[in-house]
C-alpha cells in the first residue's frame, strides 16, 4: 500500500467516522425494521419532533441534522408519502417550506422507541456505558463544530479557486 494511503487509512477521522456510522446504523436499522423505518429516516422524524410544536422550516431542520437542504428535501419525500410528516408553505413567506410531524409520524416514534432503546442497550453492552458517554460527548463536540468546519472548508475552496 502506498505511504499516503497508509497514512490516510490510519489518521483520517472522516473514514473512521463513516465506518463507525455504518456499524451503528446497521444495529439501529435492524432494530427499527419491524416498524418499517431506517435510522436515517428516524433521525429526521426525531429532529422534526424536537423542533417547535408547529414544526420547523427546511433550513432549520437541515441545520439541526447537519445536512444540506437538497439532501434533506429528497429524504423527506418518502416520509411524506408514508404519511409521517407534512410539508407546507410557511405562513408569511411563501418561499419557505415548513415540515410538521403528523399523528402517524408521532405514532411511529412511539412504536419505535422501545426498539430504539433495545438497540441502545446492545450498543451500551458492547461499548460499555463509559465509552458510550465519551463517544456521545466527542461526537457532540464535532457536531457543534460543524459550522466552523464548513466555514474552513469553504475558505479553503475559495483560496484554491483564486489561484
N, C-alpha and C positions, 0 to 999 in steps of 0.2 A: 504494500500500500504506500502511495506517495506520502512524503513527510507532511505536506499541507493537509491531506485528508486525515491522517492520524491525529494531527493537532485539532482539527475541526471536530472530528468524532469524539475526542476526549474532552474538549473545552467548550463546545457550543451550547449555551443554555437553551437556545431555541430547539435544537434537536432533542435535548433531554426533556424539555417541557412537552414537546409534541409526543414523545414516547410515553411519558407519564400520563398525558391526557388520554391517549388511546387506550392505555391499560386500565385506567379508572373508568373511562367511558364504557368499555366493554362490560365491566361489573355492573354499572348502573343501567345500561341498556338491557342486559339480561334480566335484571330485577324488574324493570318497568315494562317488559314485554307483555305481561298479562293485561295491562290497561291500554296497550296499543300506542304508546309514545316512546320516543327515544330521548336520551338525556339532553341532546341538543334542543329538542322541542320543549322538554320540561323546563329547561333553564329559561327559555323565552316566556313561558307561562308564569313562572315564578317572578320574573322581572316585572311583568305586567301586574301581577297580584301585589307585588311590593310597592308599586307606584301608588299614586293617589287613588281614591275610590272611583274617581271619574276616568281612570286610565292614564295613559301617557302618550306624548307625541312620539312619532317615529324617531326623531332626533334624540329625545331624552332616553328612549329605550336603547338606541344604538350606543349612546354614551355609556349607559349602565352596563351593557353587555360587552363593551369594548369591541364593537363590531361596526363595520361600515353600513350605511343606510341601505345601499343596494342589496347587500347580502341579507340584511335583516328583512327587507321587504320580500325577498324571494323565500325566506324561511317562514314568513307569516302566512303566505298563501295556503299551504296545506292545513295549517292550524285553523284558518278561517273557513276553509272548505269543510273541515271536520266539525265546525260549529263551536270551537273552543274560544274564539275571540271574534270581535267585530272591528273592522277598520272603517272609520268615518272621517268626514271633513271636520276639522277643528272649528268650533264656534269662534267667530270673529276673524278668522284667517282661512280663507278657502284653499290656500296653497298648502297649509299644514294638515297632516293626517293624524288622527287620534286613534289609539288602539285601546279597546276595552275588553276585559275578560267577560265571557258570557257565563250564565249559570252552569252550562255544561262544562266550561273550562274550569270553573271553581270546583265542580264535582270531580273532574279528572284529577285535580290536585289532591283532593281529599282521598280519593281511591288510591292514588299513587303514594301517598305519604307513608303508610306502613311498609310498602315495598322499598321506598327510598331509605327508610330507617333500617331495613334489613341489609341493604347494600352498604350503608354507612357502617353498620356493626361489623360486616365482613371486612371492610377496609380497615377499620379500627383494630380488629383482631389480628390482621396480618401486619400492619404497620406498628401497632401499639398506640395507646392513647397519646403519649407524649410526642411521638414523632408526627402523628396526625395533627396535633395542635401546632407544632412548629411548622409543618408543611403549610397549613392554612395561613399562618401568620406570614410566612415568606411569600406565598402566592398573593396574599392581600397587599403586601408591600409592592410587589411587581405591578398589580392591577392599579394601585393608587399612583404609581409612577408612569402609567401608560401614556398620559398626555405629554409628559416631559420626554419620554422615549420617542413618541410620534413627532414632537417638535424637533428633536435632534435629528431624526431620520429625514424630515422634510428639509431642514437646513443643509444637511449633507448632500441631498439630491440637488438642491439649488446650486450649491457650490460646484458640483460636478458639471451641471449643465452650463454654468457660466464660463467654464474653462474651454 
